[in-house]
């Protein structure tokens, strides 16, 4: 196991979650503007801090394994910093949720729980036994020890599905419930519509997740993780499918130049990025949506749209 350095620890536990949270903050800002014509800080903070907590907690758990190994004692000094960082984001999340309708808390819990349980072994048989105990039904004391626990990550294609759904529909429901906005907004935010933004976001976020799997193709194949590239057993097929899907989006929403530009950019990255590309370059894929939302915001501020 490679020795973790202070810089890699801080990057993994603090910087990477912030970078991902920025994309959620930008997307939720666009939805807020589409719905009510202004930026409400509550759903933006909820989405951004939820991202930070989920990703940072997962990375911290991974780093603590390394901390316990030989040669990583120096990293122990940064663990309190990471915990303070998590506590700060948790405080901001609680503050935003406390000032939002209860439905926002419900949707936040629903859409963050799969991420927290992503790699957690779930013993379905034990869950069934507990339910039988609670209902007073007869149950067997014998436990099938040969049965493997259920892990969400091991379900074929589930990573891409969850990523696309949570980062599009999940964020939308959090924003909509926090703002108590009607499903169909009367605010005119041309060239955007909520339905088109949702579809574009789902495809873009799912595509980025699959591109991350392209980056980790060799590792996932060796570990038996059933990602889309591993299931297809071909990076070329994966790239062709992503190209077709992105092309379909830009064709369907060709009246929106920002979606068209984002989709073209995503298609270019599909063929430029690969399993040998340094990981920092995949941040371009992560922000292939937010770059053009920010472009729209800048042009809107200067009266260019």
Secondary structure, 3 states (H helix, E strand, C coil): CCCCCHHHHHHHHHHHHHHHHHHHHHHHHHHHHHHHCCCCHHHHHHHHHHHHHHHHHHHHHHHHHHHCCCCCHHHHHHHHHHHHHHHHHHHHHHHHHHCCCHHHHHHHHHHHHHHHCCCCCECHHHHHHHHHHHHCCCCCCCCCCCCCCECHHHCCCHHHHHHHHHHHHHHHHHHHHHHCCCCCCCCCCCCCCHHHHHHHHHHHHHHHHHHHHHHCHHHHHHHCCCCHHHHHCCHHHHHHHHHHHHHHHHHHCCCCHHHHHHHHHHHHHHHHCCCCCCHHHHHHHHCCCHHHHHHHHHHHHCCCC
